[in-house]
Amino acid sequence: MKTIKLAFALVFAMSLYGQEQVVWNVTYLDVPAAEVNDFTQLHKDFTNLALGESRTLLDQWVYRHYYGSGASIVIYDLYSSLAEMEKDDPWVELRKKWEAADEDQRKSMEQIVVKYNSYNSGHYDELRVQNPETDHYSKMANDDPKWDTPFIAVIGNYNSKGNQGEFGQAFLSWSTKPLVDSDMLMGGGVSYHYYGKGTEAQFYQGFESMSAFANALENPVEGDDEARRKFWSMVEGVHQDQIYVHVGHIINGEFNLAGPNR
């Protein structure tokens, strides 16, 4: 039944969204706190085994929980479309590397795959859509070295009473854009729920450090007051804010742990 529902979602989405939309496949994992550091290295090893020329995955960003009630690990996989996400198969590259490996290498690969899969129990996923041109704002280039650090990611999950696009743009105009323009924020944006468990809008803001985040709270920037009123007038029900730390992301075709030479 899940496959049928997803297939329907793919067909519907292709008619609803244009090519400017990208898709985030978000995976939430419940990794015990004492095992998070080991898991991040394991994730790097597994991901690099699964990367290769056959993949349609464009990017991946991984975060570990710092404060709030969210999952301990969140993985954001980026695709150019829902159709490209549906085609993606990491096991193709894993099989290629398995076939080319010697016996010792196969044993090592098997240990990595088995241990990594053991963390999938109890995980859940959702699909989110975003227009990078209008739903993300930053003055920093994608390859800026500051993104390759354990920066602070503040994630806000909200539902709205009205138009999701207007809701998202109101937050960006009131909060994200003024913070970026004042150099207090590295960048931020919004994605919208499409399939699975999740809120209608998910806002993200990246701060260089916890002190930078605290500074933004203690010295609020005067944003668009009309946008602020519009945003809060559209909020429906309770919302949740989480704080995460960036673990790593794909750079030049390989998963790279945050920090120099990792």
ZABA-175633 format. One record per residue (C-alpha): x, y, z; residue in one letter. Coordinates in steps of 0.1 Angstrom, whole numbers, padded with zeros to 4 digits, always signed. Example, Ala and Ser with C-alpha at 12.3 -4.5 7.8 and 13.67 -1.06 7.14 Angstrom:
+0123-0045+0078A/+0137-0011+0071S/
This chain:
+0000+0000+0000M/+0029+0024+0008K/+0044+0019-0026T/+0010+0026-0043I/+0006+0058-0023K/+0041+0069-0031L/+0036+0062-0068A/+0005+0083-0068F/+0023+0111-0050A/+0050+0111-0077L/+0025+0114-0105V/+0006+0141-0087F/+0038+0160-0078A/+0051+0161-0114M/+0019+0178-0125S/+0019+0202-0095L/+0055+0213-0093Y/+0078+0227-0119G/+0114+0219-0125Q/+0125+0246-0101E/+0114+0224-0072Q/+0139+0201-0055V/+0130+0173-0031V/+0144+0166+0003W/+0141+0130+0015N/+0145+0134+0053V/+0154+0104+0075T/+0151+0106+0113Y/+0171+0081+0133L/+0170+0073+0170D/+0207+0067+0177V/+0216+0064+0214P/+0236+0094+0226A/+0266+0074+0236A/+0268+0060+0200E/+0264+0092+0180V/+0301+0098+0174N/+0306+0062+0163D/+0276+0064+0141F/+0288+0095+0123T/+0320+0077+0112Q/+0300+0046+0103L/+0276+0068+0082H/+0306+0083+0064K/+0320+0048+0056D/+0286+0035+0044F/+0277+0065+0024T/+0310+0066+0005N/+0306+0029-0003L/+0271+0037-0017A/+0281+0068-0038L/+0290+0065-0074G/+0281+0075-0110E/+0248+0056-0111S/+0233+0076-0081R/+0208+0104-0087T/+0215+0118-0052L/+0226+0154-0056L/+0236+0162-0020D/+0233+0150+0016Q/+0235+0169+0049W/+0236+0152+0083V/+0229+0167+0117Y/+0230+0155+0153R/+0206+0166+0180H/+0218+0192+0205Y/+0187+0206+0222Y/+0149+0199+0222G/+0129+0168+0217S/+0138+0158+0181G/+0155+0127+0167A/+0191+0122+0176S/+0202+0121+0139I/+0186+0137+0109V/+0197+0130+0073I/+0186+0153+0044Y/+0190+0137+0010D/+0186+0161-0020L/+0172+0152-0054Y/+0163+0173-0084S/+0128+0158-0086S/+0106+0131-0071L/+0112+0110-0102A/+0150+0111-0097E/+0145+0102-0061M/+0125+0072-0070E/+0152+0060-0094K/+0180+0063-0069D/+0194+0029-0057D/+0225+0029-0034P/+0228-0008-0036W/+0238-0007-0073V/+0271+0010-0063E/+0275-0013-0033L/+0272-0043-0055R/+0298-0029-0079K/+0323-0024-0052K/+0315-0058-0036W/+0322-0075-0069E/+0355-0057-0074A/+0367-0063-0038A/+0389-0091-0025D/+0379-0113+0004E/+0392-0091+0032D/+0376-0060+0017Q/+0343-0079+0014R/+0344-0088+0051K/+0350-0051+0060S/+0322-0040+0037M/+0298-0066+0052E/+0306-0054+0087Q/+0299-0018+0077I/+0266-0026+0060V/+0252-0049+0087V/+0261-0025+0115K/+0247+0005+0096Y/+0214-0013+0089N/+0210-0021+0125S/+0203+0016+0132Y/+0174+0017+0108N/+0150+0001+0133S/+0124+0026+0144G/+0134+0053+0119H/+0109+0073+0099Y/+0110+0094+0067D/+0093+0123+0050E/+0095+0141+0017L/+0097+0178+0016R/+0099+0202-0015V/+0116+0235-0019Q/+0124+0261-0046N/+0161+0269-0040P/+0156+0303-0058E/+0129+0316-0035T/+0129+0294-0004D/+0166+0297+0006H/+0186+0328+0014Y/+0223+0332+0020S/+0252+0355+0009K/+0276+0326+0012M/+0285+0304-0017A/+0277+0267-0014N/+0314+0258-0012D/+0323+0284+0014D/+0345+0267+0040P/+0322+0279+0068K/+0297+0253+0057W/+0323+0226+0064D/+0322+0232+0102T/+0300+0220+0131P/+0277+0250+0127F/+0245+0253+0146I/+0212+0245+0127A/+0180+0258+0143V/+0150+0239+0129I/+0114+0252+0134G/+0084+0230+0126N/+0051+0249+0120Y/+0017+0243+0106N/-0002+0272+0089S/-0038+0283+0086K/-0035+0296+0050G/-0013+0295+0019N/+0020+0277+0027Q/+0041+0297+0003G/+0029+0330+0018E/+0035+0316+0053F/+0071+0306+0044G/+0079+0339+0027Q/+0066+0359+0056A/+0091+0341+0079F/+0120+0347+0055L/+0111+0384+0052S/+0107+0389+0089W/+0135+0368+0103S/+0159+0350+0079T/+0167+0377+0054K/+0174+0405+0080P/+0197+0382+0100L/+0216+0372+0069V/+0219+0408+0057D/+0233+0418+0091S/+0259+0390+0090D/+0244+0373+0121M/+0232+0343+0101L/+0250+0321+0075M/+0218+0313+0057G/+0184+0298+0060G/+0152+0289+0043G/+0120+0268+0043V/+0108+0235+0029S/+0072+0223+0026Y/+0058+0189+0036H/+0048+0166+0008Y/+0047+0130+0019Y/+0050+0111+0052G/+0051+0124+0088K/+0059+0161+0092G/+0047+0197+0096T/+0036+0219+0067E/+0066+0242+0069A/+0100+0235+0082Q/+0123+0265+0087F/+0161+0262+0091Y/+0187+0287+0101Q/+0225+0281+0102G/+0246+0300+0127F/+0284+0298+0129E/+0284+0288+0166S/+0262+0287+0197M/+0275+0321+0207S/+0264+0335+0173A/+0230+0320+0179F/+0228+0335+0214A/+0239+0369+0200N/+0211+0368+0175A/+0186+0361+0203L/+0200+0388+0226E/+0203+0414+0199N/+0172+0409+0176P/+0174+0426+0142V/+0144+0448+0132E/+0129+0429+0103G/+0097+0434+0083D/+0071+0441+0110D/+0042+0435+0086E/+0057+0401+0076A/+0061+0393+0114R/+0024+0400+0121R/+0014+0380+0090K/+0035+0350+0100F/+0022+0347+0135W/-0014+0353+0124S/-0010+0322+0102M/+0005+0299+0127V/-0018+0270+0136E/-0015+0249+0167G/+0017+0243+0186V/+0051+0246+0170H/+0085+0229+0178Q/+0120+0243+0176D/+0150+0221+0177Q/+0188+0228+0178I/+0211+0206+0158Y/+0248+0205+0151V/+0261+0199+0115H/+0278+0165+0113V/+0289+0166+0076G/+0278+0166+0040H/+0288+0155+0005I/+0317+0175-0010I/+0331+0166-0044N/+0313+0133-0046G/+0323+0120-0011E/+0307+0124+0023F/+0329+0146+0044N/+0327+0150+0082L/+0325+0186+0094A/+0358+0201+0102G/+0392+0203+0084P/+0405+0172+0066N/+0378+0148+0077R/
